[in-house]
Amino acid sequence: MSKQFDVVVIGGGPGGYVAAIRCAQLGLKTACIEKWVNKEDKPVLGGTCLNVGCIPSKALLDSSHKFEEAQEKFELHGISTGKVSIDIEKMLARKEQIVKNLTMGVATLFKANGVTSFEGIGKLLANKQVEFTDHSGNVEVFDAENVIIATGSVPVEIPPAPLTEDVIVDSTGALEFTKVPKRLGVIGAGVIGLELGSVWGRLGAEVTVLEAQDNFLHLVDQTVAKEAKKLFGKQGMDIRVGARVTGTDVKRKKVTVTYQDSEGEKSEEFDKLIVAVGRRPYTEGLLSGDCGVNLDERGFIHVDETCKTDAPGVWAIGDVVRGPMLAHKASEEGVMVAERIHGHKAQLNYECIPSVIYTHPEIAWVGKTEDELKSAGEKYNVGMFPFAANGRAMAAADTDGFVKIIADAETDRILGASVIGPNAGDLCQQIVVAMEFGSSAEDVGMMVFAHPTISEAVHEAALAVNNQAIHKANRRPKSK
């Protein structure tokens, strides 16, 4: 007789494991299938995010940032350290320990909440049945009242730059360099490319980023994008837009990259090349032909606004469905689906999902950009405040960037915000909270912010929307 569950979750990443825990908390008999096996050949939970994505990359970003500060910034504070060096092996070991702690933590949470974990591969069959194949090849079928698909995404590969064992790598391989490459090439100037380029650039690599798009960070407010490109250039990152890679040639542990730009065909030689051109939904071997779940034209599982698929009782969340590929989006979709399965009318406000690039300075944004509003012909007001005028940022010698808040010209309701600078992700989250509750720029301007804090830049930007900033001269532009 097959095993019976109220909910079977396929995928144990930040969408799947959160969905499974919330389902179990609501009293539903829940199983979660995860196929990930770590470098020690041990099954682990956490998916891409915890194992080779968000968490390990942020560990390396933090280590490399501290190294760069010790080399270049400590002297400004009167701190003398002598020659600073980095032990790459220790840095990688620290990263691995953080990953281990977090993945073990998810397993502990499963036990604490009563989630049954299965190690292997899940495939959706007809009538909400799930075929489970363990790592030894044994197969059994589960019956479920509801199935949640949370299989995530994988890096996009491109024909001109096929991956090799150690020279041309994807984002996973870029987390494992055992020494700093002298010359590092990065294909793609998106979140992953900029973050990984920053890690190895801080440690001494000469970094060149080749971006096929003509606009740098085309999804980001272009005022922020221009500032970011300027600051990254000062850090030594050579970002070339409109550069379409046409071929690669690996010889003697080096790679020659051929690309086309507005001036014609060019080539560069690198010690390592990271391919970071995006990610695609992972659905290989996931769906039987009669399961009733459909894919859209881009290969994503088709869902409605509540993450229901076309098959009754089957849901899909995270990177495998429409919307930004963000771990926090996946997690909140997981909670929403769990609540809906339990009969609650939970919803997710997709207008208030923040995005963050964890470079230094950080870049974060939420809601509409000025470029979007201008294209739509909407009237709006803008408030900006530079960190160069913020006392706490000055005290920390971290004054690059600004906060930018956009509000409706008539209602003053906040429509979006962008931050480039220190703690941008955390500052943007303050604006997310305001937007979730329908706040106006005036509302935020009337709040009391502790002094001295980096957060005061948010306060001043909100005041600046209505030309009431205190710590900078106000301009009164016309409503656009």
C-alpha positions in Angstrom: 0.0 0.0 0.0 1.4 3.4 -0.9 2.2 6.1 1.7 -0.5 8.7 2.2 0.2 12.4 2.9 -1.9 15.5 3.2 1.0 17.4 1.4 4.0 16.2 -0.6 6.6 18.9 -1.3 9.0 18.2 -4.2 12.2 20.3 -3.4 13.8 21.2 -0.2 15.1 24.7 -0.9 14.0 27.9 0.6 10.6 27.6 -1.0 10.0 23.9 -0.4 11.4 23.5 3.1 9.5 26.6 4.3 6.3 25.3 2.7 6.8 21.9 4.3 7.4 23.4 7.8 4.3 25.7 7.6 2.1 22.8 6.4 3.2 20.7 9.3 2.7 23.6 11.7 -0.9 23.7 10.4 -1.4 20.1 11.3 -1.0 18.6 7.8 0.8 15.3 7.4 3.7 16.5 5.3 6.5 14.9 3.3 9.4 16.7 1.6 11.5 15.1 -1.2 15.0 16.6 -1.8 17.7 15.2 -4.1 20.7 17.4 -3.1 23.9 15.5 -2.2 26.8 17.5 -0.9 30.5 17.2 -1.7 30.8 14.5 1.0 28.2 12.5 -0.8 25.7 13.1 2.0 22.0 14.0 1.3 21.3 17.5 2.6 18.4 20.0 2.6 18.4 23.6 1.6 18.6 23.4 -2.2 20.7 25.8 -4.3 20.3 28.7 -1.9 21.9 27.2 1.2 24.3 24.9 -0.6 25.8 26.8 -3.6 23.8 30.0 -3.8 22.8 32.8 -1.5 24.5 31.6 1.6 28.0 30.5 0.5 28.3 33.5 -1.9 27.5 35.9 1.0 30.1 34.2 3.2 32.7 34.8 0.5 31.5 38.4 0.0 31.8 39.1 3.7 35.3 37.5 3.9 36.6 39.3 0.9 35.1 42.7 2.0 36.9 42.4 5.4 40.1 41.6 3.5 39.7 44.6 1.3 39.0 46.9 4.3 42.0 45.6 6.1 44.2 46.3 3.1 42.8 49.7 2.1 40.5 51.2 4.8 41.9 50.5 8.2 44.7 53.1 7.8 42.0 55.8 7.5 41.0 54.9 11.1 44.5 55.0 12.4 44.8 51.2 12.4 48.1 49.7 11.3 48.2 46.0 10.4 51.3 45.6 8.3 51.1 43.4 5.3 47.7 41.7 5.0 47.2 38.2 3.5 44.3 35.9 2.9 44.2 32.1 3.4 41.9 31.0 0.7 41.6 27.5 2.1 40.4 28.9 5.5 38.0 31.2 3.8 36.5 28.3 1.9 36.4 26.2 5.0 34.5 28.9 6.9 32.0 29.0 4.0 31.5 25.3 4.1 30.9 25.3 7.9 28.2 28.0 7.5 26.5 25.9 4.8 26.7 22.8 7.0 25.3 24.6 10.1 22.3 25.9 8.1 21.5 22.7 6.2 21.7 20.7 9.4 19.4 23.4 11.0 16.8 22.7 8.3 16.9 19.0 9.1 16.5 19.8 12.8 13.5 22.0 12.0 11.9 19.2 10.0 12.2 16.9 13.0 10.9 19.5 15.4 7.8 20.2 13.2 7.1 16.6 12.2 8.0 16.8 8.5 9.0 13.5 6.9 12.1 13.9 4.8 12.8 11.7 1.8 16.2 11.7 0.1 16.0 11.3 -3.7 14.0 12.4 -6.7 10.3 13.2 -7.0 8.1 13.0 -10.1 4.5 14.2 -10.3 2.1 11.6 -11.8 -1.6 11.9 -12.5 -4.1 12.3 -9.7 -1.7 13.9 -7.3 0.5 10.9 -7.0 4.2 11.4 -6.6 6.8 8.8 -7.7 9.8 8.8 -5.4 13.1 7.3 -6.4 15.8 7.1 -3.6 19.5 7.4 -4.3 19.8 3.6 -4.5 17.2 3.4 -7.3 14.3 2.1 -5.2 10.9 3.4 -6.3 7.7 3.9 -4.5 4.5 6.0 -5.1 3.0 8.4 -2.6 -0.6 9.5 -2.6 -1.2 13.1 -1.6 -4.2 15.4 -1.1 -1.9 18.3 -2.3 1.4 18.5 -4.0 3.7 21.5 -3.9 6.4 21.7 -6.6 9.5 23.7 -5.5 12.3 22.4 -7.7 14.0 25.7 -8.2 16.3 26.7 -11.1 19.7 25.9 -12.5 22.3 28.1 -14.3 21.8 28.8 -17.9 24.6 27.5 -20.2 25.5 29.1 -23.5 27.0 27.3 -26.6 29.8 29.8 -27.1 31.2 29.1 -23.6 30.7 25.4 -22.7 31.7 24.6 -19.1 35.0 22.8 -18.4 36.2 21.2 -15.2 38.1 24.1 -13.8 38.6 27.0 -16.4 35.1 27.9 -17.6 32.7 27.5 -14.7 29.2 28.5 -13.6 28.3 30.2 -10.3 28.9 26.9 -8.4 32.4 26.5 -9.7 33.2 30.1 -8.9 32.7 29.4 -5.2 35.4 26.8 -5.2 38.5 28.6 -6.7 41.4 27.4 -4.6 43.5 30.4 -5.5 42.9 33.9 -6.8 43.0 34.0 -10.6 45.2 36.7 -12.0 42.8 37.6 -14.7 39.1 36.7 -14.3 36.4 37.0 -16.9 32.7 37.1 -16.1 30.0 36.7 -18.8 26.9 38.5 -17.5 26.6 41.7 -15.4 23.7 40.6 -13.4 23.4 39.9 -9.7 25.5 36.7 -9.7 28.2 38.0 -12.0 28.7 41.2 -10.1 28.7 39.5 -6.7 31.2 36.8 -7.7 33.3 39.3 -9.7 33.4 41.4 -6.5 34.6 38.5 -4.4 37.6 37.6 -6.5 38.3 41.2 -7.5 38.7 42.2 -3.8 41.1 39.4 -3.3 43.3 40.6 -6.1 41.9 39.4 -9.5 41.8 41.7 -12.5 38.1 41.4 -13.3 36.5 42.0 -16.7 32.7 41.7 -17.1 31.2 41.1 -20.5 27.5 42.1 -20.7 25.5 41.5 -23.9 22.9 44.1 -23.0 23.6 47.7 -24.0 22.3 49.0 -20.7 24.0 48.1 -17.4 21.6 46.7 -14.8 18.6 47.4 -17.1 16.1 46.2 -14.5 17.4 48.7 -11.9 16.6 52.4 -11.7 19.0 53.9 -14.2 20.1 56.6 -11.8 21.3 53.9 -9.5 22.7 51.8 -12.4 24.9 54.7 -13.6 26.2 55.3 -10.1 26.9 51.6 -9.6 28.9 51.4 -12.8 31.0 54.4 -11.9 31.7 53.0 -8.4 32.5 49.5 -9.6 34.9 51.1 -12.2 36.7 52.8 -9.3 37.0 49.5 -7.6 38.8 48.1 -10.7 36.0 46.1 -12.2 36.1 46.6 -16.0 32.4 46.4 -17.1 31.9 46.2 -20.9 28.3 46.5 -22.1 27.1 45.6 -25.5 29.7 42.8 -25.6 28.2 39.5 -26.9 30.4 36.5 -26.4 30.8 34.5 -29.7 33.3 31.8 -28.7 35.9 30.5 -26.2 39.1 28.5 -26.6 40.8 26.8 -23.7 44.5 26.1 -23.9 47.1 25.5 -21.2 44.7 26.2 -18.4 43.7 29.6 -19.9 40.7 30.6 -21.9 40.6 33.1 -24.8 37.2 34.7 -25.1 36.0 36.1 -28.4 33.2 38.7 -28.3 31.5 41.3 -30.5 30.9 44.9 -29.6 30.1 48.1 -31.4 33.7 48.3 -32.6 33.8 44.8 -34.0 35.3 41.5 -33.0 37.7 41.4 -30.0 39.3 38.8 -27.8 40.6 38.6 -24.2 42.6 35.9 -22.4 41.6 34.9 -18.8 42.8 32.4 -16.2 39.2 31.7 -15.2 35.9 32.5 -16.8 32.6 32.6 -14.9 29.4 32.1 -17.0 26.6 34.0 -15.1 24.0 34.8 -17.7 21.0 33.8 -15.6 19.0 30.8 -14.4 16.2 28.7 -15.9 13.5 26.7 -14.2 14.4 23.1 -13.3 11.7 20.7 -14.6 13.7 17.9 -16.1 12.1 14.5 -15.3 9.6 16.3 -13.0 6.3 15.9 -14.8 4.6 12.9 -16.3 2.7 13.5 -19.5 -0.7 13.0 -17.9 -0.1 14.9 -14.6 -2.1 17.9 -15.9 0.6 20.5 -15.1 1.5 22.8 -18.0 4.5 24.9 -18.8 4.5 28.4 -20.3 6.4 29.5 -23.4 9.6 30.1 -21.3 9.5 26.8 -19.6 8.1 27.9 -16.3 5.2 26.0 -14.6 2.0 27.9 -15.3 0.3 29.1 -12.2 -2.3 31.7 -11.2 -1.7 34.5 -8.7 -2.0 32.1 -5.7 0.4 29.6 -7.3 -2.2 27.0 -8.3 -1.2 25.0 -11.4 -3.6 23.7 -14.0 -3.9 20.4 -12.2 -6.3 20.4 -9.2 -4.5 20.1 -5.9 -1.1 20.8 -7.4 0.8 24.0 -6.6 4.2 25.4 -7.7 6.4 28.0 -6.1 9.7 29.8 -6.3 12.1 29.9 -9.3 10.1 27.3 -11.2 7.2 29.8 -11.7 6.8 33.3 -13.0 8.3 36.3 -11.2 11.7 37.2 -9.8 14.0 34.3 -8.9 14.5 35.2 -5.3 14.7 33.0 -2.2 12.5 35.2 -0.1 9.8 35.3 -2.9 9.9 31.4 -2.9 9.6 31.3 0.9 6.7 33.6 1.1 4.9 31.8 -1.7 5.5 28.6 0.3 3.8 30.1 3.3 0.9 31.4 1.2 0.3 28.0 -0.4 0.4 26.2 2.9 -2.1 28.6 4.3 -4.4 28.2 1.3 -4.2 24.4 1.5 -5.4 24.8 5.1 -8.3 26.9 4.0 -7.0 30.4 4.7 -7.3 33.2 2.1 -3.6 34.1 2.2 -2.2 36.4 -0.5 1.3 37.6 -1.5 1.8 41.3 -2.5 4.1 40.9 -5.6 4.5 44.7 -5.8 6.4 44.7 -2.5 9.1 42.1 -3.2 12.6 43.7 -2.7 15.7 42.8 -4.7 19.2 43.1 -3.4 22.7 42.9 -5.0 25.2 42.2 -2.2 28.2 44.0 -3.7 29.8 47.0 -1.9 28.1 49.3 -2.1 24.9 47.2 -1.9 22.1 47.8 -4.4 18.5 47.3 -3.4 15.1 48.2 -4.9 11.4 47.6 -4.6 8.3 48.6 -6.5 8.4 50.8 -9.5 11.4 52.5 -10.9 11.4 56.1 -12.3 12.0 54.7 -15.8 8.9 52.5 -15.6 6.7 55.3 -14.4 8.0 57.7 -17.0 7.3 55.2 -19.7 3.8 54.7 -18.4 3.1 58.4 -18.3 2.4 58.4 -14.6 2.9 61.6 -12.5 5.3 61.2 -9.6 7.6 63.0 -7.3 11.1 61.9 -6.4 13.1 62.4 -3.1 16.8 61.6 -2.9 19.3 61.8 -0.2 23.1 61.1 -0.4 25.0 59.1 2.2 27.7 61.7 1.9 25.4 63.9 4.0 24.6 61.2 6.6 26.5 61.5 9.9 26.6 57.8 10.6 27.9 57.0 7.1 30.6 59.7 7.5 31.6 58.2 10.8 31.9 54.8 9.2 33.8 56.2 6.1 31.1 54.6 3.9 29.5 57.5 2.1 29.0 56.3 -1.5 25.5 56.2 -2.9 22.0 57.5 -2.0 18.4 56.7 -1.2 15.8 57.4 -3.8 12.0 57.3 -3.0 9.3 57.8 -5.6 5.7 58.7 -4.7 2.5 59.4 -6.6 2.2 63.1 -7.4 -1.4 63.3 -6.3 -1.8 60.8 -3.4 1.9 60.9 -2.2 1.7 57.1 -1.8 5.1 55.5 -2.1 5.4 53.6 -5.4 8.9 52.4 -5.3 12.4 53.0 -3.9 16.0 52.3 -4.8 19.1 52.4 -2.5 22.8 52.2 -3.4 25.1 52.4 -0.4 25.8 50.9 3.0 23.2 48.4 4.3 21.1 49.0 1.2 19.2 45.8 1.6 18.2 46.6 5.2 17.3 50.1 4.4 15.1 49.1 1.4 13.3 46.7 3.8 12.1 49.7 5.8 10.5 51.1 2.7 9.0 47.7 1.9 7.2 47.8 5.3 5.9 51.2 4.5 4.7 50.2 1.1 3.0 47.1 2.4 0.8 49.3 4.6 0.1 51.8 1.9 2.2 54.6 3.5 2.8 58.0 1.9 6.2 59.7 1.8 4.7 62.1 4.3 4.0 59.2 6.7 7.6 58.1 6.6 8.8 61.7 6.9 6.8 62.0 10.1 8.3 58.9 11.7 11.1 59.3 14.3 14.4 57.8 13.2 17.2 57.2 15.7 20.3 59.5 15.4 22.9 58.9 14.2 21.9 55.9 12.0 22.3 55.1 8.3 18.5 54.8 8.4 18.2 58.6 8.6 18.9 58.7 4.9 15.5 57.0 4.3 13.9 59.6 6.5 15.5 62.5 4.6 14.7 60.9 1.2 11.0 60.6 2.2 11.0 64.3 3.3 12.7 65.3 0.1 9.8 63.9 -1.9 7.8 66.9 -0.7 10.8 69.2 -0.6 11.1 69.2 3.2 14.5 67.6 3.6 16.4 69.1 6.5 20.0 68.0 5.9 20.3 68.9 2.2 19.1 71.8 0.1 15.7 71.2 -1.4 14.9 71.6 -5.1 11.4 71.9 -6.3 11.1 70.1 -9.6 7.9 69.9 -11.4 5.8 66.7 -11.0 6.7 64.5 -13.8 
